[in-house]
Amino acid sequence: MTEQLQWPDGKTRCFWANPKNERYIRYHDEEWGVPEHGDHKLFEMLLLETFQAGLSWECILNKRDAFREAFDGFDWEKIAAYGDEKREQLMNNPGIIRNANKINAAITNAKVFEEIRSEFGSFDAYLWGWSDGKVIREFGKTTSPLSDALSKDLKKRGMKFVGSTTIYAYLQAVGVIYSHMEGCFRRQED
């Protein structure tokens, strides 16, 4: 789909950026598709994308600050050590998605994230190794051979809620896959 909207500021953006949601506009303009190499941000986006499974990204983005507070600033070491008391707190937190399976997955995924960091030196090295450090430009997809392979490997390592569609969205979010649409001002900047 190549539909875009013309905005009051004169810029043209990807069709999915809700013009009525300033948070979403900033996300589109400043974050989505920007190559990310910091493990902290890579973990944050992974946690948020896994909670997004089956929901809209806008819903998750609107709850991002609550997720940040609930999950100790996305500190994977703290999350990996969560016990029953913290799980119960999360289940009772109306600011986040209160899904027990996703909360348990966040804890499990934090542990696997640590294991991957130990094996590769950083999650960044692991993630970007899948594309030989290069940004892949592709448009109009929801999965790819790359997201299929990465999803399979993450599942084999024990991660949950990391299906190919979720991983594809994650790769777009952190800039491994660049998908700004034709006509979008972000695409024209590249």
C-alpha positions in Angstrom: 0.0 0.0 0.0 1.4 3.4 -1.0 -1.3 5.7 0.4 0.0 8.6 2.4 -1.6 11.5 4.2 -0.7 15.2 3.7 -0.3 16.8 7.1 -0.7 20.4 8.3 3.1 20.7 8.6 3.4 20.1 4.9 5.0 16.7 5.3 3.7 13.5 3.8 3.9 10.4 6.1 3.2 6.7 5.9 -0.5 6.0 6.0 -0.4 4.2 9.3 0.8 7.2 11.4 -2.3 8.5 13.1 -2.4 12.3 12.5 -4.5 12.7 15.7 -1.9 11.1 18.0 1.2 13.3 18.6 3.0 10.4 20.3 2.5 8.2 17.1 3.7 11.1 14.9 6.9 11.5 16.9 7.4 7.7 16.8 7.0 7.7 13.0 9.2 10.7 12.5 12.0 10.1 15.0 12.2 6.3 15.8 10.6 3.9 13.3 13.2 2.6 10.9 16.2 4.3 12.5 19.0 1.8 12.9 19.4 1.0 16.6 22.5 -0.5 18.1 22.0 0.0 21.9 21.1 -3.1 23.7 18.8 -1.2 26.1 16.7 0.2 23.3 16.8 -3.1 21.5 15.4 -4.8 24.5 12.8 -2.2 25.1 11.5 -2.5 21.6 11.5 -6.3 21.8 9.5 -6.3 25.0 7.0 -3.8 23.6 6.6 -5.7 20.3 5.9 -9.0 22.1 3.2 -7.3 24.1 1.8 -5.9 20.8 1.1 -9.4 19.4 -2.6 -9.4 18.6 -3.1 -5.7 19.4 -2.4 -2.4 17.7 1.0 -0.8 17.9 -0.7 2.5 18.7 -2.2 0.8 21.8 1.2 -0.2 23.0 2.8 3.1 22.2 0.2 4.9 24.2 1.1 2.7 27.2 4.8 2.9 26.7 5.5 5.2 29.7 3.5 2.8 31.9 5.4 -0.2 30.6 8.7 1.7 31.3 7.7 2.3 34.8 6.2 -1.2 35.4 9.2 -3.0 33.9 11.9 -1.1 35.8 13.0 1.1 32.8 13.3 -2.0 30.6 16.2 -3.3 32.6 16.5 -6.9 31.4 18.6 -8.0 34.4 15.9 -6.8 36.8 13.1 -8.3 34.7 14.9 -11.7 34.4 14.9 -11.9 38.3 11.2 -11.1 38.7 9.4 -13.5 41.0 5.8 -14.2 41.9 5.3 -10.9 43.8 6.4 -8.8 40.9 4.3 -10.9 38.5 1.2 -10.2 40.7 2.0 -6.4 40.7 2.2 -6.5 36.9 -1.1 -8.4 36.6 -2.8 -5.7 38.7 -1.3 -2.7 36.8 -4.0 -1.1 34.7 -1.5 0.9 32.8 -0.1 -2.1 30.9 -1.4 -5.1 29.0 -2.3 -7.5 31.8 -1.8 -10.8 30.1 -0.2 -13.4 32.2 1.3 -15.2 29.3 2.9 -12.1 27.9 4.2 -11.0 31.4 5.7 -14.5 31.8 7.2 -14.2 28.3 8.8 -10.9 29.2 10.6 -12.5 32.1 11.6 -15.5 30.0 12.7 -13.3 27.1 14.8 -11.1 29.5 16.7 -14.3 30.6 17.3 -15.4 27.0 18.3 -11.8 26.0 21.0 -12.1 28.7 22.1 -15.4 27.4 22.4 -14.1 23.9 24.4 -11.1 25.1 26.8 -13.5 26.9 27.2 -15.6 23.8 27.7 -12.7 21.3 29.0 -9.9 23.4 25.9 -7.8 22.8 22.4 -8.4 21.5 23.3 -5.8 18.9 26.0 -8.1 17.5 23.6 -11.0 17.4 20.7 -9.1 15.8 22.7 -7.2 13.2 24.6 -10.3 12.3 21.5 -11.6 10.7 21.8 -8.9 8.0 25.6 -8.7 8.0 25.2 -5.2 9.6 23.3 -3.9 6.6 19.9 -2.2 6.5 17.4 -4.1 4.3 15.0 -2.0 2.3 11.7 -3.7 1.6 8.2 -2.6 1.5 4.7 -3.9 1.9 5.6 -7.1 3.8 4.7 -8.5 7.2 7.2 -11.4 7.2 10.3 -12.3 5.2 12.8 -15.1 5.1 14.9 -13.0 7.6 12.1 -12.7 10.1 11.2 -16.4 9.7 14.8 -17.4 10.4 15.3 -15.0 13.3 11.9 -16.0 14.8 12.9 -19.7 14.6 16.2 -19.1 16.3 14.7 -17.0 19.1 12.1 -19.6 19.7 14.8 -22.3 19.8 16.6 -20.3 22.4 13.4 -20.2 24.5 11.8 -16.8 23.7 8.0 -16.5 23.6 5.7 -14.3 21.5 8.4 -13.9 18.8 6.5 -15.2 15.7 7.7 -14.1 12.3 5.2 -11.2 12.1 6.2 -9.9 15.5 9.8 -10.2 14.6 9.3 -8.5 11.2 7.6 -5.5 13.0 10.5 -5.5 15.5 13.1 -5.4 12.7 11.3 -2.5 11.1 11.1 -0.7 14.4 14.8 -1.0 15.1 15.9 -0.2 11.5 17.2 -3.5 10.4 14.4 -3.4 7.8 13.6 0.0 6.4 10.0 0.3 5.2 9.0 4.0 5.0 6.7 4.2 2.0 7.2 6.0 -1.3 6.3 9.6 -0.8 7.0 9.6 2.9 9.3 12.5 3.9 11.4 10.0 5.9 12.0 7.9 2.8 12.9 11.0 0.8 15.6 11.9 3.4 17.6 8.7 2.7 
